[in-house]
Amino acid sequence: MNDILTVEAAAELLGISQRTVREWSKAGKIPAMRTEKLWLFSRAQLVAWVEGKATTEQAVRSAK
């Protein structure tokens, strides 16, 4: 399993479109690294981001 993902692999992992991955990367919404021409992603950082996002959303829902 490769720990560095391309836009395509990150989109598949997150279940979103490649376009959304690029937009979120540019906006700083997801953890990403930029080379001269490519966005790259750490699998571990994306998984941690998703888990943290889910935890935050659960806390907000239970506070209502």
Order of alpha helices (4+ residues) and beta strands (2+ residues): beta-alpha-alpha-beta-beta-alpha
